[in-house]
Amino acid sequence: MLDGVRMSLSLQSSSLLFLYALSNGLAFLVPRSANINLHSRRTTAFSLIPNPFSPSNPSTTNDESSLQFDGDDDAEFEASSMGLIRQARRLLASDFGILDPSLLDDANFVWIGPFVDQPLSKTEYLAAGRFFDLRSAFPDLDYRPHDFRIDESDSYTIKISCRTTGTMRGALRLRTGTFPPTGSRMKCPPEAVTVTFDKFGKVIKLCTGFCMDRQVGNTKGGTGVIAAALVAGQPPSDWDLYPAPSVVKKFFGRPIEPILETKSVLAPFPETVMIQLAKGILATNMAADDPSLLAGEVEVFS
């Protein structure tokens, strides 16, 4: 009987813990060991990263997260999974290297974006970043990075998801002129970011600006300068945002309505179930081989 009581209490505690995790946004488990080899999956301890959709505050420290950037620019780079993720957080804290160019490799660095024909060198990238100076226009610019993961095919490449937000409280300089602050809130869609380091911890390739769901946010799928221009009341042309075939199709088709966001984030299923459902879609050629995975009414955007 005593064993039954203990089991009941244990189940109740587990249920309460699960409900707490759901109500606060499912946290991500990440290895905390500082000596994790890039090619090893073995870990000794875990720590929790807070809800990625809550605003990050650089002045707030989180002792429970081994991935939190502590502001120590002189810390020696460590070629491990944790070391690379810390270096990526250092890059984010410097506005992707604009505030600290020493994080970027002088000779080999390239920046790749969705609307630039040719990659930018370090000099070109810094010149563009300092010209637009988004931090001055959006003092509370917050990239809200989450889902840090090592590329399985390249152990020196990290993939990151961002949900950038900011309020336009300063003037924004664009190619067409300088525009006064509007006080409007910018909510960018989920953005895919890829960072590749060399063995010394210098960034040699940075890919940003790739929208993952243009229905989310209030920038019509725009990120970076394009999103800032829209918030400033200077929306770019569709020809600057989408491929030519998509623009023609959009002209003759029905408009895509944005998804209204709610203040709380609550998944319909536990995170592990959501991940398995997504894997099922990918394994069946985006459900083309198994249409039963799709709802009765489904919309597909590309």
C-alpha positions in Angstrom: 0.0 0.0 0.0 2.9 2.4 0.9 4.4 1.7 -2.5 1.1 2.6 -4.2 1.0 5.9 -2.3 4.5 6.8 -3.3 3.8 6.0 -7.0 0.7 8.1 -6.9 2.6 11.1 -5.5 5.3 10.6 -8.1 2.7 10.6 -10.9 1.1 13.8 -9.5 4.5 15.5 -9.3 5.3 14.6 -12.9 1.9 15.8 -14.1 2.4 19.2 -12.3 5.9 19.5 -13.8 4.5 18.8 -17.3 1.7 21.3 -16.9 4.2 24.0 -15.7 6.4 23.4 -18.7 3.4 23.8 -21.0 2.3 27.0 -19.4 5.7 28.6 -19.6 6.6 27.4 -23.1 8.4 24.1 -23.6 12.1 24.5 -22.7 14.8 22.9 -24.7 17.1 20.4 -23.2 20.7 20.9 -24.1 23.9 19.3 -22.9 25.7 21.3 -20.2 29.0 19.5 -20.1 31.9 21.8 -21.1 33.9 18.8 -22.5 31.5 17.6 -25.1 33.2 16.5 -28.3 31.7 17.8 -31.5 31.4 14.2 -32.9 30.0 12.7 -29.7 26.4 12.4 -28.6 27.3 11.5 -25.0 26.5 14.0 -22.3 26.7 14.0 -18.5 24.2 16.7 -17.5 21.5 18.9 -18.9 20.3 22.5 -18.4 17.2 24.4 -19.5 17.0 27.2 -22.0 14.1 29.5 -21.1 11.1 30.0 -23.4 12.5 31.4 -26.6 9.4 33.5 -27.3 9.9 35.6 -24.1 11.9 38.8 -24.6 15.6 38.3 -23.8 17.3 40.8 -21.5 21.0 41.1 -21.8 21.3 42.4 -18.3 19.6 39.3 -16.9 21.8 36.4 -16.0 20.6 32.8 -16.0 22.8 30.5 -13.9 20.8 27.5 -15.1 21.8 28.0 -18.7 25.3 27.1 -19.8 24.5 28.8 -23.2 23.9 32.2 -21.8 26.5 34.7 -23.1 28.2 36.2 -20.0 29.7 39.2 -21.8 33.3 38.0 -21.4 34.9 39.0 -24.7 38.3 37.8 -23.6 37.1 34.2 -22.9 39.2 31.7 -24.8 37.3 29.9 -27.7 36.6 26.3 -27.0 36.2 24.0 -30.0 33.3 22.0 -28.5 29.5 22.1 -29.1 29.1 24.3 -26.1 32.0 26.5 -27.1 30.6 27.0 -30.6 27.1 27.9 -29.2 28.6 30.4 -26.8 30.6 31.9 -29.7 27.3 32.1 -31.7 25.6 33.9 -28.7 28.6 36.3 -28.6 28.0 37.0 -32.3 24.3 37.7 -31.7 25.2 40.0 -28.8 27.3 42.1 -31.1 24.5 42.5 -33.7 26.0 39.7 -35.9 29.5 41.2 -35.7 28.6 44.8 -36.6 29.6 46.0 -33.1 32.6 43.6 -32.8 34.2 43.0 -36.2 36.9 40.9 -34.6 34.5 38.0 -34.4 34.6 37.8 -38.2 37.5 36.4 -40.2 39.3 39.1 -42.2 40.1 37.0 -45.3 37.4 34.3 -45.6 34.2 35.9 -44.1 31.2 36.0 -46.4 27.6 37.1 -45.7 24.8 35.5 -47.7 21.2 36.8 -47.8 18.1 35.9 -49.8 18.0 39.1 -51.9 21.7 39.7 -52.6 23.0 38.3 -55.9 26.6 37.9 -54.7 28.0 37.2 -51.2 29.3 40.2 -49.3 32.9 40.3 -48.0 33.7 41.4 -44.4 34.3 45.0 -45.6 31.1 45.2 -47.6 29.1 43.6 -44.9 30.3 46.0 -42.2 29.8 49.0 -44.5 26.1 47.9 -45.1 25.5 47.2 -41.4 26.8 50.6 -40.3 25.0 52.4 -43.1 21.5 51.1 -42.2 22.4 51.0 -38.4 19.2 49.2 -37.3 20.2 49.4 -33.7 19.9 53.2 -33.7 16.4 53.0 -35.3 15.3 50.1 -33.0 17.1 50.5 -29.6 15.2 47.5 -28.2 16.1 45.2 -31.1 15.8 41.7 -29.9 16.7 38.7 -32.1 15.0 36.2 -29.7 17.4 33.4 -30.8 16.5 29.8 -29.9 16.9 26.2 -31.1 20.7 26.3 -31.4 21.9 23.1 -33.1 25.0 21.7 -34.6 24.9 20.8 -38.3 25.2 17.1 -38.7 27.3 17.4 -41.9 29.6 20.2 -40.6 30.5 20.2 -36.9 31.7 23.9 -37.1 28.3 25.1 -38.4 25.5 26.1 -36.1 21.9 26.6 -37.2 19.7 29.1 -35.2 16.1 30.2 -35.3 15.2 33.8 -34.6 12.0 35.8 -34.0 13.3 39.4 -34.2 11.2 42.2 -32.6 11.9 45.9 -32.0 10.2 49.3 -31.7 11.1 52.1 -34.1 12.2 54.9 -31.8 14.9 56.4 -33.9 15.4 57.6 -37.5 16.0 54.9 -40.1 18.4 55.5 -43.0 17.6 53.7 -46.3 19.0 54.1 -49.8 16.1 56.5 -50.6 16.5 58.7 -47.6 16.2 59.0 -43.8 12.8 58.5 -42.2 11.6 59.6 -38.8 10.6 57.2 -36.0 7.1 55.9 -36.1 6.9 54.2 -32.7 5.6 51.1 -34.5 6.4 47.6 -33.3 8.3 45.3 -35.7 7.5 41.6 -35.4 9.5 39.5 -37.9 8.6 36.0 -39.0 10.7 33.0 -37.9 14.1 33.4 -39.5 16.7 30.8 -40.3 20.3 31.8 -39.4 23.4 29.7 -40.2 26.8 30.5 -38.8 30.0 28.7 -39.8 33.2 29.0 -37.7 36.8 28.1 -38.4 38.9 26.2 -35.9 39.9 29.5 -34.2 36.3 30.5 -33.5 36.2 33.2 -36.3 33.0 33.4 -38.4 33.8 32.5 -42.0 30.2 32.3 -43.3 27.0 34.0 -42.1 23.6 33.4 -43.6 20.7 35.5 -42.3 17.3 36.8 -43.5 15.8 33.6 -44.7 12.1 33.6 -43.7 10.5 30.3 -42.6 6.9 31.4 -42.5 5.8 34.7 -44.0 2.3 34.4 -42.5 3.8 35.0 -39.1 4.6 38.5 -37.8 3.6 41.9 -39.3 6.4 42.4 -41.9 4.9 40.3 -44.7 7.7 37.9 -44.5 10.4 40.5 -44.5 13.4 40.4 -42.2 16.3 42.8 -41.4 16.3 46.0 -43.4 13.3 45.1 -45.5 11.2 44.6 -42.3 12.5 47.8 -40.9 11.6 49.7 -44.1 8.1 48.4 -43.9 7.7 49.5 -40.3 9.1 52.9 -41.3 6.2 53.3 -43.8 8.4 52.6 -46.8 7.3 49.1 -47.9 9.5 47.5 -50.5 8.1 46.2 -53.8 7.0 42.6 -54.0 9.7 42.2 -56.7 12.2 42.9 -53.9 10.6 40.3 -51.6 9.7 37.3 -53.7 10.9 35.5 -56.8 9.4 36.7 -60.1 7.1 33.7 -60.6 5.7 34.2 -57.0 5.0 37.8 -57.7 3.0 37.0 -60.9 1.1 34.2 -59.1 0.3 36.5 -56.2 -1.0 39.2 -58.6 -3.5 36.7 -60.1 -4.2 34.8 -56.9 -5.8 35.6 -53.6 -3.8 37.4 -50.9 -2.2 35.5 -48.1 -3.6 36.5 -44.8 -1.2 36.8 -41.8 -1.7 34.6 -38.8 -2.8 36.5 -35.8 -0.5 35.8 -32.8 -1.7 35.2 -29.3 0.2 36.3 -26.2 0.5 32.8 -24.8 2.3 30.0 -26.6 0.8 26.5 -26.0 1.4 23.7 -28.4 -1.5 21.2 -28.9 0.8 18.3 -28.2 4.0 17.8 -26.2 7.2 18.9 -28.0 8.3 15.4 -28.7 5.0 14.5 -30.4 5.2 17.7 -32.5 8.7 16.8 -33.7 7.7 13.3 -34.7 4.7 14.6 -36.6 7.0 17.0 -38.5 9.4 14.1 -39.2 6.5 12.1 -40.6 5.7 14.9 -43.1 9.4 15.0 -44.2 9.7 11.2 -44.5 6.7 11.0 -46.8 7.9 13.6 -49.3 5.9 16.4 -47.7 2.9 14.1 -47.3 2.7 13.5 -51.1 3.3 9.8 -50.4 0.8 9.7 -47.5 -2.0 12.3 -47.9 -3.7 11.0 -44.7 -1.2 13.1 -42.8 -2.8 16.3 -44.1 -6.0 17.9 -42.7 -9.2 18.1 -44.7 -8.4 21.8 -45.5 -4.7 22.5 -45.8 -2.9 25.4 -47.3 0.6 25.1 -48.8 2.9 28.1 -49.4 6.3 28.0 -51.0 
